[in-house]
Amino acid sequence: MLPFFNRNKDNKPKLEGKESAVSTEELLNEKSDETNEELISTALSVHPAWNLAKEDQYAFQFLNMELDDLKPNQLSLSGISLMQVEETQYRVSAFIRSSLDKAIQLKEVTLVLLDEKDQVLGRKAFDLSEVGEIPARSSRPWHFSFTTKDLFTTDLPASGWKLAFQLNPSARKHSLELADSWKKSLAKESKQKLEEMIENLEPPKKGEVNFMGLQAKKQETGDLHITMLIRNGSEKTINLEQIPLNVEDATGEIVATGGFKLEDFKVSGNTSKPWTFIFPKSMVKKDTLDLSKWKAYPPNQK
């Protein structure tokens, strides 16, 4: 019998895959009434039909404790192992995790197997009613079988891969994404206003990434602060490392030009992310700015 998981050099079970999470509202049309945004830990829940040896039970418990807590209203897949079980068949094991405060029952969903760069390695529809009822705030290990017909390649990575739920693009709402620093500093009322604005805006076209101005303010120091909404209309996460920006005021003149290096700045698929770009006084070309009307844009996207 194949083992459930591989072990590291210390003979401890290890997680070989990464985690991917989706909103339970998007996938299941389920949402907790809980307004608290504290992270939620998930307790191990083994299917009643699984007759596990104590060693395997302890190993699953150990791996589950290694997982990060979830945000409210999330359903995630956390990769455990990926093994070839027959010449044309591969077994992907993962925890199905729910942060909802009530039990859920999954139905048929399409899952994609991704590498560490989010390139699709395979895709298959699974009937997850077989998983049974997943209790509130729990983590259930499960095996997913892929054949060579489901895979686009058999050169599968030993680690860094992940399973992900494939959402129907038409069912996904374009939503707000905040950097951790913004989550800590942004007032609840301001966050709600941003969410309402994004909900009322026409989303970017499929595959399009664009910039929308939110606020421009010249500081007493002479610095110019420009807050932009970076809108990702693709289904994939984008990673922005450097953004050049021009700023025009109401006269139509370019009043500031700068290039901004960003560290680990990602915008998830189908989300808009606000960010403030600070032009120091040396980058501002005019002493007096008319910001009653303005726009900022990468030079090649005017």
Secondary structure by P-SEA (a helix, b strand, c coil): ccccccccccccccccbbbbbbbcccccccccccccccbbbbcccccccccccaaaaaaaaaaaaaccccccbbbbbbbcccccccccbbbbbbbbcccccbbbbbcbbbbbbbcccccccccccccccccccccccccccbbbbbcccccccccccccccccccccccccccbbbbbcaaaaacccaaaaaaaaaaaaaccccccccccccccccccccccbbbbbbbbcccccbbbbbcbbbbbbbcccccccccbbbbbccccccccbbbbbbbbbccccccccccccccccccccccc
